[in-house]
């Protein structure tokens, strides 16, 4: 078939050839709604100049400058989330989204608070994954005072102002983990608990929900005192080995924080019984492998594409609503994975 011409495109869009030419060469002289009609028609017929028409449509759209601070880029979950956020920004409908994405390797409160203030000065809406700390709260307060909305991702954050939240209902997430142990363990016993850092409010709330469920439904379980991994695989491995050494009768492990790859290595070396239950968070290469070989029983995960899309949409809403509109809050549904559905 012959390649579609400008005349074919004009016919498909219901406009004149001169209008199509102006969309391509002088887009500022054509209404935005007409540009969008021509773009749709170009995509329908496979017009060779569709890229130029997309640029034309883009020029007429509002632009939103967003910035998101994620945690360590070497961690697979945050790399996957960052890539999903880039796709969501690129595919955002009805406006241009310029996304500045930064991974923080140094998670000290000093560094995190400095980056919040620095990045917050040059964006219209800020998203942050961070631990709760007075320095972090003060930094967020400073950004809010300048009229820039701030949204906490994954774990809630507080400040002297309205901080949005986009993430799981962490109390319910912990209760789902409790349900898993209650229903899957063949008999009650000791459960080890790993968390990253007590200052991550999502992990503290997860543990609260976890204990709440088992306190309500099965008090025969013994929940061991949580051990911190500080989001480190090496520390998680050490803490898991410590639990297995000191509590050889342990029936399960709840990994509520970072370092799952280290915990997996320790569990595999120990060659546990088939009825040992491990519940962890997030689905990526390492946890998928753990589910398949039976080391992990269940993961409670973010649906990353949905989470990323909701994050971009919510941050844009926060920017457009202005500082006096109150915080935007969005609960993201849980994805539950086991060996049979990965």
TAPE-V163706 format. One record per residue. N is the residue number from 1. RES is the residue in three letters. PSI is psi as a letter, one per 40 degrees, with the letter a starting at -180 (999 if undefined). Layout:
N,RES,PSI ; N,RES,PSI
This chain:
1,UNK,i ; 2,UNK,i ; 3,UNK,h ; 4,UNK,i ; 5,UNK,i ; 6,UNK,d ; 7,UNK,d ; 8,UNK,d ; 9,UNK,d ; 10,UNK,d ; 11,UNK,d ; 12,UNK,d ; 13,UNK,e ; 14,UNK,f ; 15,UNK,i ; 16,UNK,i ; 17,UNK,d ; 18,UNK,d ; 19,UNK,d ; 20,UNK,d ; 21,UNK,d ; 22,UNK,d ; 23,UNK,d ; 24,UNK,d ; 25,UNK,d ; 26,UNK,g ; 27,UNK,d ; 28,UNK,e ; 29,UNK,e ; 30,UNK,h ; 31,UNK,i ; 32,UNK,d ; 33,UNK,d ; 34,UNK,d ; 35,UNK,d ; 36,UNK,d ; 37,UNK,d ; 38,UNK,d ; 39,UNK,d ; 40,UNK,d ; 41,UNK,d ; 42,UNK,d ; 43,UNK,d ; 44,UNK,d ; 45,UNK,e ; 46,UNK,f ; 47,UNK,h ; 48,UNK,d ; 49,UNK,f ; 50,UNK,d ; 51,UNK,d ; 52,UNK,d ; 53,UNK,d ; 54,UNK,d ; 55,UNK,d ; 56,UNK,d ; 57,UNK,d ; 58,UNK,d ; 59,UNK,d ; 60,UNK,e ; 61,UNK,i ; 62,UNK,i ; 63,UNK,h ; 64,UNK,h ; 65,UNK,h ; 66,UNK,i ; 67,UNK,h ; 68,UNK,h ; 69,UNK,h ; 70,UNK,i ; 71,UNK,a ; 72,UNK,h ; 73,UNK,e ; 74,UNK,e ; 75,UNK,h ; 76,UNK,d ; 77,UNK,d ; 78,UNK,d ; 79,UNK,d ; 80,UNK,d ; 81,UNK,d ; 82,UNK,d ; 83,UNK,d ; 84,UNK,d ; 85,UNK,d ; 86,UNK,d ; 87,UNK,d ; 88,UNK,d ; 89,UNK,d ; 90,UNK,d ; 91,UNK,e ; 92,UNK,h ; 93,UNK,h ; 94,UNK,e ; 95,UNK,i ; 96,UNK,h ; 97,UNK,h ; 98,UNK,h ; 99,UNK,h ; 100,UNK,h ; 101,UNK,h ; 102,UNK,h ; 103,UNK,h ; 104,UNK,h ; 105,UNK,d ; 106,UNK,h ; 107,UNK,e ; 108,UNK,i ; 109,UNK,d ; 110,UNK,d ; 111,UNK,d ; 112,UNK,d ; 113,UNK,d ; 114,UNK,d ; 115,UNK,d ; 116,UNK,d ; 117,UNK,d ; 118,UNK,d ; 119,UNK,d ; 120,UNK,d ; 121,UNK,e ; 122,UNK,f ; 123,UNK,i ; 124,UNK,e ; 125,UNK,h ; 126,UNK,h ; 127,UNK,i ; 128,UNK,h ; 129,UNK,h ; 130,UNK,i ; 131,UNK,i ; 132,UNK,h ; 133,UNK,i ; 134,UNK,d ; 135,UNK,d ; 136,UNK,d ; 137,UNK,d ; 138,UNK,d ; 139,UNK,d ; 140,UNK,d ; 141,UNK,d ; 142,UNK,d ; 143,UNK,d ; 144,UNK,d ; 145,UNK,d ; 146,UNK,e ; 147,UNK,e ; 148,UNK,h ; 149,UNK,i ; 150,UNK,h ; 151,UNK,h ; 152,UNK,h ; 153,UNK,h ; 154,UNK,d ; 155,UNK,h ; 156,UNK,i ; 157,UNK,i ; 158,UNK,i ; 159,UNK,i ; 160,UNK,g ; 161,UNK,i ; 162,UNK,h ; 163,UNK,h ; 164,UNK,i ; 165,UNK,h ; 166,UNK,h ; 167,UNK,a ; 168,UNK,i ; 169,UNK,g ; 170,UNK,d ; 171,UNK,d ; 172,UNK,d ; 173,UNK,d ; 174,UNK,d ; 175,UNK,d ; 176,UNK,d ; 177,UNK,d ; 178,UNK,d ; 179,UNK,d ; 180,UNK,d ; 181,UNK,d ; 182,UNK,d ; 183,UNK,d ; 184,UNK,d ; 185,UNK,h ; 186,UNK,d ; 187,UNK,i ; 188,UNK,i ; 189,UNK,a ; 190,UNK,h ; 191,UNK,h ; 192,UNK,i ; 193,UNK,h ; 194,UNK,h ; 195,UNK,i ; 196,UNK,d ; 197,UNK,h ; 198,UNK,e ; 199,UNK,e ; 200,UNK,h ; 201,UNK,d ; 202,UNK,d ; 203,UNK,d ; 204,UNK,d ; 205,UNK,d ; 206,UNK,d ; 207,UNK,d ; 208,UNK,d ; 209,UNK,d ; 210,UNK,d ; 211,UNK,d ; 212,UNK,d ; 213,UNK,d ; 214,UNK,d ; 215,UNK,d ; 216,UNK,d ; 217,UNK,d ; 218,UNK,g ; 219,UNK,e ; 220,UNK,e ; 221,UNK,i ; 222,UNK,h ; 223,UNK,h ; 224,UNK,i ; 225,UNK,h ; 226,UNK,i ; 227,UNK,h ; 228,UNK,h ; 229,UNK,e ; 230,UNK,f ; 231,UNK,f ; 232,UNK,h ; 233,UNK,d ; 234,UNK,d ; 235,UNK,d ; 236,UNK,d ; 237,UNK,d ; 238,UNK,d ; 239,UNK,d ; 240,UNK,d ; 241,UNK,d ; 242,UNK,d ; 243,UNK,d ; 244,UNK,d ; 245,UNK,d ; 246,UNK,d ; 247,UNK,g ; 248,UNK,e ; 249,UNK,e ; 250,UNK,h ; 251,UNK,e ; 252,UNK,i ; 253,UNK,h ; 254,UNK,h ; 255,UNK,g ; 256,UNK,e ; 257,UNK,a ; 258,UNK,i ; 259,UNK,e ; 260,UNK,d ; 261,UNK,d ; 262,UNK,d ; 263,UNK,d ; 264,UNK,d ; 265,UNK,d ; 266,UNK,d ; 267,UNK,d ; 268,UNK,d ; 269,UNK,d ; 270,UNK,e ; 271,UNK,g ; 272,UNK,i ; 273,UNK,i ; 274,UNK,d ; 275,UNK,e ; 276,UNK,h ; 277,UNK,h ; 278,UNK,h ; 279,UNK,h ; 280,UNK,i ; 281,UNK,i ; 282,UNK,i ; 283,UNK,h ; 284,UNK,a ; 285,UNK,d ; 286,UNK,d ; 287,UNK,d ; 288,UNK,d ; 289,UNK,d ; 290,UNK,d ; 291,UNK,d ; 292,UNK,d ; 293,UNK,e ; 294,UNK,e ; 295,UNK,d ; 296,UNK,h ; 297,UNK,d ; 298,UNK,i ; 299,UNK,i ; 300,UNK,h ; 301,UNK,i ; 302,UNK,h ; 303,UNK,g ; 304,UNK,d ; 305,UNK,d ; 306,UNK,d ; 307,UNK,d ; 308,UNK,d ; 309,UNK,d ; 310,UNK,d ; 311,UNK,d ; 312,UNK,d ; 313,UNK,d ; 314,UNK,d ; 315,UNK,d ; 316,UNK,d ; 317,UNK,d ; 318,UNK,d ; 319,UNK,d ; 320,UNK,d ; 321,UNK,d ; 322,UNK,i ; 323,UNK,e ; 324,UNK,e ; 325,UNK,e ; 326,UNK,i ; 327,UNK,i ; 328,UNK,h ; 329,UNK,h ; 330,UNK,h ; 331,UNK,h ; 332,UNK,h ; 333,UNK,i ; 334,UNK,i ; 335,UNK,h ; 336,UNK,h ; 337,UNK,i ; 338,UNK,i ; 339,UNK,d ; 340,UNK,e ; 341,UNK,f ; 342,UNK,999
